[in-house]
């Protein structure tokens, strides 16, 4: 097979890493892989490190019909020249451009992975017939997302649930601390978690934080107030981070399924999250704990109790690793995706 991943966004987030993991696995399995990107950026450099080719075709968010038509024609020509069999898209913009290319004659099969719940709004509903007609299969990355897609109008017969997979994070040691890694932004809740538990942290509860974003300065200011907050900055070495923590804390109220949860599972680190609907499918009594939404002090209390109870922590750690091996390995994700590619072909 010759597989093409199309991504308009130039940065590297969860969806982009997901595409890279699939592309690496496909390449190792003997298939040809190409990325088509909307613009130059960090993702292009990362793709090059993986030894995978890429092309740039601008895909503007503008509704200027001339720009959109230009992108569609360029994409159609590129797909035909490269002999692409499968086009795998990840967001609405590139999905729409690929459908345009297919309508113009590109002989490809379209697979769309659905990572988020905000890709469609009411303005898109009149176009659902087109997406159902021209998309050969949708991938839901959880059963919760699958139910959302069906409710929005995507035909359930063309939806396959395939859980995300991540590389295994190897680490032998876990310090007795809580940890957060991710984007430092208000919606992630880490500043609010620290703010509401600062006295507790100063009195001995240790927190390790990694990442970057608009709340970075506030995190650094808190770290200067107490040695019990350790800020590692932006790091790519997940083993380094997970060797520093024994419980992952995600005080966000808007998550679907962050890859960092799966990375924590692989490292044997249980997860402490708010009881939001999308995460109930992933976080169980065997691999983590759900806390009432917006109860930041309650989250800290549960975290402190876990750190103090070694037997419970050990049970959850083992359960986290079992969850990873059963559901979230790269091999499992790739083999299921490959079966779907072969089916639509």
N, C-alpha and C positions, 0 to 999 in steps of 0.2 A: 504493500500500500504506500501511496504518497500522501502524507497528511499535512495539512496547513492549519496552523493556529493563527487567528486574526485578532489583534488587540490594538485598540486605538490609543489607550492610555500609555504614556511613555514611562511611567514610574513602575515600582515593584511593590505590589501588595499581595493579598491572599490569592486573588484570581490569577495574577501573573505567575506566582509561584506554582499554583496548581497546574497551569499550562506547561511550565518548565518541567515539572515532575513527570507529566504525561509524555512530553516530548523526549525527555531523556530515556524513559522506559521504552518508548517506541523505537528509538534509535538503537538501543541495546538489543532489541528484539529483531533487528534487521530491516526496519522500515525507514523510508526517507521522510524527513521532516523539514518543513519550511515555516518561518514566522513572517507574517505581513503585519507591519506596524503603522500606526497613524502618524507617527513623528519620531524623530531621534530623541534619545534620552537614556537614562540608566538601564532600562530594560534591554535596549539594543546591545549594550556592552556586556550585560550578563548572558544574553543569548550567545554572543561570540565566545565567551569563556566556555560554554558548553559544547562548542564545536558545531553549532547549528547555524545554517544560513538564514538571513533575513532580508526583506525588501521593505522599502518605505512607500506607502501610498497614503497621502493625506486624506483623513476622514473627518471633515469639519463638523462641529455641532450646529453650524449655521443651517438655516432652512433655505438658504440661497439655492434655488433649483439648479443653477449652472454648476455650482461647486459640487453638489450631490451627484449630478449626472456625470460630471467629470470623474469623480471617485469611482462610480459604478463601472464606467467604461474601462478605466485603467485596471481595476480589479479583475474584470471579466477577461481582459487580454492576458494579464499575468497568470491567472489560474489556468487558462488554456495553454499558454506557452510552457508552463511548468508541468503540465500533465497531472494536476492535482486530482485525487480521488475523493478525499474527505476534507471538508472545511469545518473546523471546530471553532465556534465563536463563544464568547463569554459575556458580552454586554450588548445592550440594545442597539447602539450605534452601528457597530460592525456587523451585527446580525442583519440589520436592515439593508446595509450596503451589499452584503453577500446575496441576499434575496434578489436585489436588483440585478446583480451580475448573473444570477441563475436565470432570471426571466429573460435576459438578453442572450442566453444561449450557453453559459458556462455549464459543462457537463460534470457537475459535482454533486455530492451528497452533503447536506448541511446537518451538523450536530450542534446543538446549543446547550451548554451547561448553564444552569440557573443558580447563581451564587447568593443573590440578594432578594429582598422582598420589595425593593423600591424601584425595580426596573420598569414596571408598567404602572400607569395611572389611568384614570377614566378616559383620557383622550385617546388611549391606545385601543380601547375595547372595540371600536368599529373596525379595526384592522386585524382582529384576532383570526378572522377567516383566512387572511393572507399568510400569517405566520403558521397556522395549522396546515395550510395547503402546501407551502413551500419548504417547511422544515421537516426533514426526514425523521428526526428523533430529538427529543429534549432529554437532558439529564437533570434530575433533581438531586441535589447533594444531601438531602434528608427527606424523610417522609413528611415532615412538617412543611417543607418547601413544596413538595409534591401536592399536598392538599391545597396550598395557596394557589398554585398554578392552575389546578382544576377549577377552583372557585372563580378564578379570573377569566376562564374560558378556553384554556388550552386543553385539547382532547387527551383524556387520560390514557388512551390506547397508544399514544406516541411518547409517553413519559416513562423513563426508566430511572429508578432510584439507585444511584451509585455513590456510596460514601466517599468523602475525600480521603486521600492517603498522604502521609508525610514520611520523610526519611526517619529512620530510627535515631534517636538522640542517646548516645552512649555516655553514661556518667556513673561513677562508682560511689561518690560521696554526696551527701545532702546535708547542708547545714540546717540547724534548727531555726529557720527563718521563714517568714512569708515573702512571696515574691510577685512582682508584676512586670510583664514585658509587653510592649506594644506602643501604639501611638499615644503620646502624652497630650491629650485633648480633653475638653470638658465632658464629651459624651462617653469617654472611657471611665470616668468617675474616680480615678486614682487620687487626684488632688482632694476631692471631697472626702474620700476614705481617710486620708492622712489628716485633714483638717478636723474631722470629727473624732479622731482617735489619737490626736497628738500627745495628750497627757499620758495615755496608755503606752504609746511608743517611747516617750521619754523615760517612762518607768521600767522599760526593759523589753518591750515587744519589738523585735527586729524586723525590718522590712528592706528588701533589696529591690531596686527599680532599674529597669533598662528600657531604652527607647528614646524617641525624640518627638518634638512637636511643639505647639504653641504654649503648652503648660510647663515647658522645660525650666524656665527661670524660677517658677514657683516651687518646683520639685527641688532645685538646687538650694533655694532659700531654706526650705524645710531641712534639708540635709545638713546645712550649716548650724542648725539649732540643736541637733542631737547626733551623736555617733551611731545611734540605732537605726538611722536611715542611710543606706548605702546606694549611691547613684552611679551606675556603671556606664551611662551614656548609651549611644547607639551601638549595638553589637550584633554581629552576624553569627558568632559562635554560640549556638544554643547549648552545647555541652558546658561551656563556661558558666552560663547563666544558671542552668538547672543543677549544677554542682553546688551552687550557692544557696539554694532554697529547698525546702521540703514540702511546702504547700503553695500552689499557684492561686493567687487572688485576682479575680476579674470583676471589679465593682461597676460593671456597665449594665445599662438597662435596655440596650438596643442590639445585642448581638444576635447572629444567626447560628454560625458554627465556626468560630475562629480557629485557624490552623494551630495556634499556640496551645489550645486545649489538647489536641491530638499529639503534639510534640511533648507536652507534659506527661500524657499517658505513656508514651514510649519510654520516657526517662524514669517512669515509676513515681511521678509526682502527682498526688491527688489534687483536685480542683475545687475551689470554693467560689460559687457564683450566685447571683440573684436568681430567683425562681421565675425566670421569664420563659414563656412557652416554647420557643425554639430549642432551648437547651435541655428541656426535660427528657428529650429523646436520647441525649448523649450522657448526661450526668445522672448516675444511678447511686444507690446506697453502697455499691461496691467500689466506686472510683472517685467519689467526691461528695460534696454536700451542697444542697440548695438552701439559700437563705431568703427570707421574705424581702421583696423588692423595697429598696430605699432604706433598709435597715443596716446602715454602715457600721454602727456600733455593735449590732448583733453579729455582723460578719467578722468583726475583729475578735469578738468574744469566742466565737466558734473556732476561729483560727488559732487563738491562744490555747484553747483547750486541746486542740489537735496536737499542737507542738508539745504539750505536756503529757500526752497519752501515747507512749511509744507503741503499744500493742495495736491500738486503733489505726495509728498512722501506718504501721507496717501492713495491716490488712488492706487498707485503702491503696497503698502503694502497689501491692501485688495485684489488686483488682484493676488498677489503672493499666498496668502492663498487659494484663489479660485482655482488657478492652481493646488495646492497640493491636495486639496480635490477631484478635478475632475479626476486627472490622476495618482498621485504618492503616494498613501497610500500603506501600507503593505498589507492590506486586498485586495485591487484591484489587486496588483501584484500576491498575493498568489492564489486568486480565479481563475484568468486567467491561471496561471501556473498549478493549479490542474486540471482544465478542459482539458488542453493539455495532462497531464499525463494520465487522464482517457481515452482520445481519442486514444492515441497510444496503450494503453493496450487493 
